[in-house]
């Protein structure tokens, strides 16, 4: 776990050194934490806050781009320890923070035997939850954040525009960008929708951000963004077309075999250095398994196979 400076007001907390991050923004009047990591990583997050020279009571607001456990998993714990903490979330997702039972059960189905190492989300008191409306602004004093609803990865997903510098926190709307790893998709069940995802990418492009901040895991600046939007849209088409063709050819194919095929089709692991491959191999496999389930469900739900 380490702290990475984005600018004088924004710091990235590298929660686990591999997969995902949290972000701290200091305003003149209010401080906010964006994304939290898994419930099991709460202590790592608190250590990051401590490295910033702060305590949890110095955090006024918490916001997650969506309610998946790698983004909002520690929110219940943070809110229970700081009763003045206001928790911002998409209005559709608010009820799942207040009563996370169904969310935890969904995560158990998705993560299977990995769930024990991830942990269960604790509830956030209804008094602390602020359901967000599309285009709503949060005033930090000297800076404002604006949220834009961006379904596709999940129906309750949003991105966050930091207005002073036109920085966008993308959550999972633009996929994942790990150091030394090609941009790739994160499209798990149950809510993945290709058409909505493509529209959300177009919205982000139209906002013309100075940089994109990826929860998984880092930053791309403006001069690096020219081809990124088309690249990630093409990956949505590639995944949906590939899974559709595989399932049409063999409806009874195992998920293990689909994973093998998709790893070969993308050649993502073969393109990495030995050191980078060692770090990200399990992250990639876990993500691809969720992608296969997410795309398969989308295709069946929309009668595309």
PyMOL commands that set and color helices and strands:
alter all, ss='L'
color gray80, all
select helices_A, chain A and resi 39-51+56-58+69-72+75-81+94-98+101-118+126-128+194-206+222-224+228-249+255-266+274-301
alter helices_A, ss='H'
color red, helices_A
select strands_A, chain A and resi 2-5+10-14+21-26+31-34+61-63+86-90+129-132+137-139+144-149+158-162+167-169+211-214+218-221
alter strands_A, ss='S'
color yellow, strands_A
deselect
rebuild
show_as cartoon
